[in-house]
Amino acid sequence: MLQIALCDDRVEELERVTGLVEAYIRLHPELDSTVLPFQSSYDLLECVKSRGGFDLYLLDVMMPEPDGLAVGAAIRERDKDAMLVYLTSSPDYAVASYRVRAMDYLLKPVERDALFSLLDRAAERSLDDMPSVTVRTRDGVVVVPLAEIVTVENGDHAARYTLSGGRTLTTGTVRSFDEVAAALLAEPRFLRVGASFVVNMLYVDSMTKEQFFMHGGLKIPIPRLRRGEVRQAFLDFMLKRGRGV
């Protein structure tokens, strides 16, 4: 999961960059990302104090006290590994930003391509820390990050993994699909859909009473006797993430 905090005292810029980050998040559901905008550096620090830190901070430099550099120093005192990125209209602040071991800085107005490239780098660091599962295929053993798994299907005494990008992996003979599913269901993003499927809910595009529509065009049927239970589990997951349905 990549948790992002964005802080800028200018409302227009805050809304514009938030929109860009949200567009990136929609393109990368595997990251399980969230972004929380703050117009006040004080509110950001209070949030960090009360609920804990974020993985990535996008901080305007020129803000009312405490300014972005002071905020970065405060964050760095409590979290030596957090990724700090400064948003500035002048490259003169680049040297100062490195005093708190900033990851980088972006010149304002922040451009989509530059921001997306930076978020790719942050996501790569985040994915390195994500859990994975070992899949024993007929051709050998493959270590797959859980974030890349879209669905797993039970069939013909084997399990078929569909991964982001459309790649598939098929295991050798498995004794029980329950064992395959159990390795995934410890992660809240996964949901068992009947006897034959486990789905990563972050890859669900939409849902009807009868089926899930997944990224990439997959359609996963929902057993009639489990429709109420499955729908409620999906709604609860999405509401906890603040995404609605």
ZICOR-V448552 format. One record per helix or strand. SS is the DSSP state (@ for helix, = for strand). FROM is the first residue (numbers start at 1). TO is the last residue. If there is no record, write none. Layout:
SS_FROM_TO + SS_FROM_TO
//
This chain:
=_3_7 + @_11_27 + @_29_31 + =_34_38 + @_41_51 + =_56_60 + @_68_78 + =_83_88 + @_91_100 + =_104_107 + @_112_128 + =_132_137 + =_140_145 + @_146_148 + =_149_155 + =_158_163 + =_168_171 + @_177_185 + =_190_193 + =_197_200 + @_201_203 + =_204_207 + =_211_214 + @_215_217 + =_219_221 + @_224_240
//
